[in-house]
Amino acid sequence: MKSVESVAFLLLDIGRKLHGFWDAVPAEFQIRETARKDCSCPDMKKKLCLSIVFVLIFSSASFAGKALDIYVIDTEGGKALLLVSPSGQSMLVDAGFPGYNDRDAIRIEEAAKAAGVRKFDFLVVTHYDMDHVNNVPATVARIPADTFMDHGPAVAKDPVTTKAVAAYLDAAAKAKRVVLKPGDKVPLKGLDVLVVTSAGNVIHSPVKGAGFPNPFCSSTPSKSVDTSENSQSVGLLYTFGKFRMLDLADLTWNKELELMCPNNPIGAVDLLMVSHHGYDASNSQALIHALHPLVTIMNNGLRKFGAAVVLKTIQSSPGLQAAYQLHWSENAPADNPPDEFIANLWDSPDGKWIKVSVEPSGKFTVTNARTGISKNYK
């Protein structure tokens, strides 16, 4: 019996280490100690002991091949991004606009239900503009969050922002709050999430395999200094197996240059979430072209940004395979991608998301909820 017990607990340890499975089990349901006690009993049946072990092992291994799911939710030119890792943990990045009969909170809730999410393990507020933070209280009233993350104190001191931040902090006070700094990691199990920008600061050490001179810096001039909340945006680099995605929220032009020049600390990415809803106060060639994205997704609105110059910069990016938009852009009627890459057309009902499903191999599928059509990229 002792040899059975030894093998059992060796396998339990292996199962625990597989993709953080053991840590993902809530404390009240952990059975390691129960199994240890029962397996040591003289009358413990060998088959029962091994059954417990192999259920744990195969449950652990079952999500080893599962996808990372990403929902780019339509908030009419705001931002709301839902990620569900293979471990089942979830993270919401920003919460869109307030008001409109709870429009964006309802859309986030619908996406969460589709993803099987009942609570957010993490809720990241990239910065304190209205279309990112003001809707947090309404959202967490529908779906609670365990941990709130942000860049720290607001740089904007106007009454509207001050009131919005106070409401956000009231919501965060009911849970845990973490202030993010460049180089920090969000502990989302099954996914590596690196903070590359926050509170106006950027990472200074390149990620593995990056750090080479950026050839687009010399031809990209700086712009006027931005002291708004946009410049404080939390930017995140996601790595899942061979897949990499960058999302800098509304980070503005000069901060992009500070991050990407003279050397590129990020390297190439598979998917780029276009910054600042496609506004030309962001989205320099030193960022977009240096990243060589295979696919881009823009969270614009019908009339909110999606600037023509940005669409042209994206379309001319080396190696680009597809450029998706949440909305057809009225600001660039001649430069929109084909309709199949747009989730919400100018004459169609709004509220359709774009979903990305990622395999550890790096292969990913992008689905347009309006058309139901999925396309694969690698």
C-alpha positions as CSV (number, residue, x, y, z in Angstrom):
1,M,0.0,0.0,0.0
2,K,2.9,2.3,0.7
3,S,4.1,2.1,-2.9
4,V,0.6,3.0,-4.1
5,E,0.5,6.0,-1.8
6,S,3.9,7.2,-3.0
7,V,2.9,7.0,-6.7
8,A,-0.4,8.7,-5.9
9,F,1.3,11.7,-4.3
10,L,4.0,11.9,-7.0
11,L,1.2,12.1,-9.5
12,L,-0.7,14.7,-7.4
13,D,2.4,16.9,-7.4
14,I,2.7,16.6,-11.1
15,G,-0.9,17.5,-11.5
16,R,-0.4,20.5,-9.2
17,K,2.4,21.8,-11.4
18,L,0.6,21.4,-14.7
19,H,-0.5,24.9,-15.7
20,G,-1.1,26.0,-12.1
21,F,-4.0,23.6,-11.8
22,W,-3.8,23.1,-8.0
23,D,-3.7,26.9,-7.4
24,A,-6.8,27.3,-9.5
25,V,-8.8,25.0,-7.2
26,P,-10.7,27.0,-4.5
27,A,-9.4,26.3,-1.0
28,E,-12.7,24.8,0.1
29,F,-12.5,22.2,-2.6
30,Q,-8.9,21.2,-2.3
31,I,-8.7,17.5,-1.5
32,R,-5.0,16.8,-1.3
33,E,-5.0,16.5,2.5
34,T,-8.2,14.5,2.4
35,A,-6.8,12.1,-0.2
36,R,-3.5,11.8,1.8
37,K,-5.5,10.9,4.9
38,D,-7.8,8.4,3.2
39,C,-5.0,6.8,1.1
40,S,-3.1,6.0,4.3
41,C,-6.0,4.2,5.9
42,P,-5.7,0.4,5.9
43,D,-9.1,-0.1,4.4
44,M,-8.7,2.4,1.6
45,K,-9.4,0.7,-1.6
46,K,-6.5,0.9,-4.0
47,K,-8.8,1.6,-7.0
48,L,-10.5,4.4,-5.1
49,C,-7.2,6.1,-4.3
50,L,-6.0,5.9,-7.8
51,S,-9.3,7.1,-9.2
52,I,-9.0,10.3,-7.1
53,V,-5.4,10.8,-8.4
54,F,-6.2,10.2,-12.0
55,V,-9.3,12.4,-11.9
56,L,-7.1,15.2,-10.6
57,I,-4.4,14.5,-13.2
58,F,-6.7,14.4,-16.2
59,S,-8.7,17.4,-14.9
60,S,-5.4,19.3,-14.7
61,A,-4.3,18.2,-18.1
62,S,-7.7,18.9,-19.7
63,F,-7.2,22.6,-20.0
64,A,-3.6,22.2,-21.2
65,G,-4.9,22.3,-24.8
66,K,-7.6,24.9,-24.2
67,A,-7.7,28.2,-25.9
68,L,-7.2,31.7,-24.6
69,D,-10.4,33.6,-25.5
70,I,-10.5,37.3,-26.0
71,Y,-13.7,39.4,-26.5
72,V,-13.3,42.9,-27.9
73,I,-16.7,44.3,-26.8
74,D,-18.4,47.1,-28.7
75,T,-18.7,50.2,-26.4
76,E,-19.2,52.7,-29.3
77,G,-15.7,54.1,-29.2
78,G,-14.9,53.3,-25.6
79,K,-12.9,50.3,-24.4
80,A,-13.9,46.9,-22.9
81,L,-11.7,43.9,-23.4
82,L,-12.5,40.5,-21.7
83,L,-9.9,37.8,-21.5
84,V,-10.6,34.2,-20.3
85,S,-7.4,32.1,-19.8
86,P,-7.3,28.3,-20.2
87,S,-7.3,28.1,-16.4
88,G,-10.7,29.6,-16.3
89,Q,-9.6,32.9,-14.7
90,S,-10.8,36.1,-16.3
91,M,-9.7,39.7,-16.7
92,L,-11.7,42.7,-17.8
93,V,-9.7,45.7,-19.2
94,D,-11.8,48.9,-18.9
95,A,-15.6,49.1,-18.9
96,G,-16.7,51.5,-21.6
97,F,-19.1,54.4,-21.3
98,P,-21.5,55.0,-18.4
99,G,-25.2,55.7,-19.0
100,Y,-27.2,55.0,-22.1
101,N,-29.5,52.8,-20.0
102,D,-26.5,50.7,-18.9
103,R,-25.7,49.8,-22.5
104,D,-22.1,49.0,-22.0
105,A,-22.5,47.2,-18.7
106,I,-25.1,45.0,-20.3
107,R,-22.9,44.3,-23.3
108,I,-20.0,43.3,-21.0
109,E,-22.4,41.1,-19.0
110,E,-23.5,39.4,-22.3
111,A,-19.9,38.7,-23.3
112,A,-19.2,37.4,-19.8
113,K,-22.1,35.0,-20.0
114,A,-21.1,33.8,-23.4
115,A,-17.6,33.1,-22.0
116,G,-19.0,31.4,-18.8
117,V,-17.6,34.1,-16.6
118,R,-19.5,34.8,-13.3
119,K,-16.9,37.1,-11.7
120,F,-13.7,38.9,-12.9
121,D,-10.6,37.7,-11.2
122,F,-9.0,41.0,-12.3
123,L,-10.3,44.3,-13.5
124,V,-7.7,46.6,-15.0
125,V,-8.5,50.3,-15.5
126,T,-5.9,51.6,-17.9
127,H,-6.6,55.3,-17.2
128,Y,-9.3,57.5,-15.8
129,D,-11.1,58.9,-19.0
130,M,-14.8,58.6,-19.1
131,D,-14.9,55.8,-21.7
132,H,-12.6,53.6,-19.6
133,V,-13.4,54.1,-15.9
134,N,-16.8,55.7,-15.4
135,N,-18.8,52.6,-16.1
136,V,-16.8,50.4,-13.6
137,P,-19.4,50.7,-10.8
138,A,-22.3,49.7,-13.0
139,T,-20.3,46.8,-14.4
140,V,-19.2,45.3,-11.1
141,A,-22.8,45.7,-9.8
142,R,-23.6,43.1,-12.4
143,I,-20.4,41.0,-12.3
144,P,-18.1,41.4,-9.2
145,A,-14.4,41.7,-9.5
146,D,-11.8,40.2,-7.0
147,T,-8.9,42.5,-7.7
148,F,-8.8,46.0,-9.2
149,M,-5.7,47.3,-10.9
150,D,-4.8,50.8,-12.2
151,H,-1.9,53.2,-12.7
152,G,-2.3,55.0,-9.3
153,P,-3.3,58.7,-8.7
154,A,-5.0,60.6,-11.5
155,V,-3.1,63.4,-13.2
156,A,-6.3,65.0,-14.4
157,K,-7.8,67.1,-11.6
158,D,-11.0,68.4,-13.3
159,P,-14.3,67.8,-11.4
160,V,-15.6,65.1,-13.8
161,T,-12.5,63.0,-13.6
162,T,-12.2,63.5,-9.8
163,K,-15.8,62.3,-9.3
164,A,-15.2,59.3,-11.6
165,V,-12.1,58.2,-9.8
166,A,-13.8,58.5,-6.4
167,A,-16.6,56.2,-7.6
168,Y,-14.1,53.8,-9.0
169,L,-12.1,53.8,-5.7
170,D,-15.3,53.2,-3.8
171,A,-16.0,50.1,-5.9
172,A,-12.4,48.9,-5.5
173,A,-12.5,49.4,-1.7
174,K,-14.9,46.5,-1.5
175,A,-12.2,44.2,-3.0
176,K,-8.4,44.3,-3.4
177,R,-6.6,47.1,-5.3
178,V,-3.2,46.9,-6.9
179,V,-1.2,49.9,-8.4
180,L,0.7,48.7,-11.5
181,K,4.2,49.6,-12.5
182,P,6.2,48.8,-15.6
183,G,7.8,45.4,-15.2
184,D,4.9,44.1,-13.0
185,K,2.9,41.1,-14.0
186,V,-0.8,40.4,-13.7
187,P,-1.0,36.9,-12.1
188,L,-3.6,35.6,-14.5
189,K,-3.1,31.8,-14.4
190,G,-2.3,30.2,-17.7
191,L,-1.2,33.5,-19.3
192,D,1.8,35.8,-19.0
193,V,0.7,39.4,-18.7
194,L,3.5,42.0,-18.5
195,V,3.0,45.7,-17.7
196,V,5.0,47.7,-20.2
197,T,3.6,51.1,-19.5
198,S,1.9,52.8,-16.5
199,A,1.7,56.2,-14.9
200,G,3.7,57.8,-17.7
201,N,6.6,55.3,-17.3
202,V,7.8,52.5,-19.6
203,I,9.8,49.4,-19.3
204,H,13.6,49.8,-19.8
205,S,14.6,46.2,-20.1
206,P,13.6,44.4,-23.4
207,V,11.6,41.2,-23.3
208,K,13.5,38.0,-24.3
209,G,14.4,38.1,-28.0
210,A,13.8,41.9,-28.4
211,G,15.8,45.0,-27.9
212,F,17.1,45.6,-31.4
213,P,17.3,49.1,-33.0
214,N,14.0,50.4,-34.3
215,P,14.5,51.5,-37.9
216,F,11.2,53.6,-37.8
217,C,12.3,55.9,-35.0
218,S,14.5,58.3,-37.1
219,S,11.6,59.0,-39.5
220,T,9.0,59.5,-36.7
221,P,9.0,63.0,-35.2
222,S,7.7,63.7,-31.7
223,K,4.5,65.7,-31.1
224,S,3.5,68.2,-28.5
225,V,3.7,67.0,-24.9
226,D,0.6,65.3,-23.7
227,T,-0.2,65.7,-20.0
228,S,-3.6,64.0,-20.1
229,E,-4.7,60.7,-18.6
230,N,-4.1,59.1,-21.9
231,S,-0.3,59.4,-21.4
232,Q,-0.7,57.5,-18.1
233,S,-2.3,54.4,-19.8
234,V,-1.5,50.9,-18.5
235,G,-0.1,49.0,-21.5
236,L,0.0,45.2,-21.4
237,L,1.9,42.6,-23.3
238,Y,0.2,39.2,-23.4
239,T,2.1,35.9,-24.1
240,F,0.3,32.6,-24.4
241,G,2.5,29.8,-25.8
242,K,3.9,31.2,-29.1
243,F,1.2,33.9,-29.3
244,R,1.9,37.5,-28.3
245,M,-0.5,40.5,-28.1
246,L,0.1,44.1,-27.3
247,D,-2.5,46.5,-26.0
248,L,-1.4,50.0,-25.0
249,A,-4.9,51.4,-24.4
250,D,-4.9,55.2,-25.2
251,L,-1.1,55.7,-24.9
252,T,-0.2,58.8,-26.9
253,W,2.5,59.4,-29.5
254,N,5.4,60.7,-27.4
255,K,5.0,57.9,-24.9
256,E,5.0,55.4,-27.8
257,L,8.3,56.8,-28.9
258,E,9.6,56.6,-25.3
259,L,8.7,53.0,-25.2
260,M,9.8,52.0,-28.7
261,C,12.9,54.1,-29.3
262,P,15.8,53.9,-30.0
263,N,15.4,50.2,-29.5
264,N,12.3,48.1,-29.7
265,P,11.8,46.3,-26.3
266,I,8.7,44.4,-27.4
267,G,9.8,42.7,-30.7
268,A,7.1,41.5,-33.1
269,V,3.5,40.7,-32.0
270,D,0.8,38.5,-33.6
271,L,-2.1,40.7,-32.6
272,L,-2.1,44.5,-31.9
273,M,-5.0,46.2,-30.3
274,V,-4.9,49.6,-32.1
275,S,-4.3,52.4,-29.6
276,H,-6.6,55.2,-28.7
277,H,-9.6,54.0,-30.8
278,G,-7.6,54.8,-34.0
279,Y,-6.8,58.4,-33.1
280,D,-3.9,60.1,-34.8
281,A,-2.6,61.4,-31.5
282,S,-1.3,57.9,-31.2
283,N,-0.4,55.0,-33.6
284,S,3.0,56.1,-34.9
285,Q,4.9,54.1,-37.5
286,A,7.6,53.7,-34.8
287,L,5.0,51.6,-32.9
288,I,2.8,49.9,-35.5
289,H,5.4,49.1,-38.2
290,A,8.1,48.1,-35.7
291,L,5.7,45.5,-34.1
292,H,5.0,43.8,-37.4
293,P,1.5,42.6,-36.3
294,L,-0.2,39.9,-38.3
295,V,-3.6,41.2,-37.3
296,T,-4.9,44.5,-35.7
297,I,-8.2,45.2,-34.0
298,M,-9.5,48.7,-33.5
299,N,-12.1,49.6,-30.9
300,N,-13.4,52.6,-32.6
301,G,-16.9,54.0,-33.0
302,L,-18.8,55.1,-36.0
303,R,-17.7,58.7,-35.5
304,K,-15.1,58.3,-32.8
305,F,-11.7,58.3,-34.4
306,G,-10.7,55.6,-36.9
307,A,-8.7,58.4,-38.5
308,A,-7.7,58.0,-42.1
309,V,-4.0,58.4,-41.5
310,V,-4.1,55.7,-38.8
311,L,-5.9,53.3,-41.1
312,K,-3.3,54.0,-43.8
313,T,-0.5,53.4,-41.3
314,I,-2.0,50.0,-40.3
315,Q,-2.7,48.9,-43.9
316,S,1.0,49.7,-44.9
317,S,2.4,47.8,-41.9
318,P,4.9,45.1,-43.0
319,G,3.5,41.6,-42.8
320,L,-0.1,42.6,-42.0
321,Q,-2.6,39.9,-42.8
322,A,-5.8,41.5,-41.6
323,A,-7.1,44.7,-40.0
324,Y,-10.4,44.5,-38.0
325,Q,-12.6,47.3,-36.7
326,L,-15.5,47.3,-34.3
327,H,-17.1,50.0,-36.4
328,W,-17.1,51.3,-40.0
329,S,-15.4,54.7,-39.6
330,E,-17.2,57.7,-40.9
331,N,-13.9,59.6,-40.5
332,A,-12.2,57.5,-43.2
333,P,-14.9,56.4,-45.7
334,A,-12.4,55.6,-48.4
335,D,-10.0,53.7,-46.1
336,N,-12.1,51.2,-44.2
337,P,-11.3,47.6,-44.7
338,P,-13.7,45.3,-46.5
339,D,-17.0,44.8,-44.6
340,E,-16.1,41.3,-43.6
341,F,-13.5,42.7,-41.2
342,I,-16.0,45.2,-39.6
343,A,-18.2,44.1,-36.7
344,N,-20.7,47.0,-36.9
345,L,-21.5,48.6,-40.2
346,W,-22.9,52.1,-40.5
347,D,-26.3,50.8,-41.3
348,S,-26.4,47.7,-39.1
349,P,-27.4,47.2,-35.4
350,D,-24.6,48.0,-33.0
351,G,-23.3,45.8,-30.2
352,K,-21.5,43.1,-32.1
353,W,-18.1,42.0,-30.7
354,I,-15.0,40.5,-32.2
355,K,-13.8,37.3,-30.6
356,V,-10.3,35.9,-30.7
357,S,-9.5,32.3,-29.7
358,V,-5.8,31.4,-29.4
359,E,-4.1,28.1,-29.3
360,P,-0.7,27.6,-27.5
361,S,0.8,26.9,-30.9
362,G,0.3,30.5,-31.8
363,K,-2.5,29.8,-34.2
364,F,-5.5,32.1,-33.6
365,T,-9.0,32.5,-34.9
366,V,-10.8,35.8,-35.2
367,T,-14.6,35.7,-35.4
368,N,-16.8,38.6,-36.5
369,A,-20.0,38.3,-34.4
370,R,-22.0,40.2,-37.0
371,T,-21.2,37.7,-39.8
372,G,-20.4,34.7,-37.8
373,I,-17.4,34.2,-40.1
374,S,-14.1,33.0,-38.5
375,K,-10.6,33.4,-40.1
376,N,-7.4,31.6,-39.0
377,Y,-4.0,33.3,-38.6
378,K,-0.6,32.0,-37.8
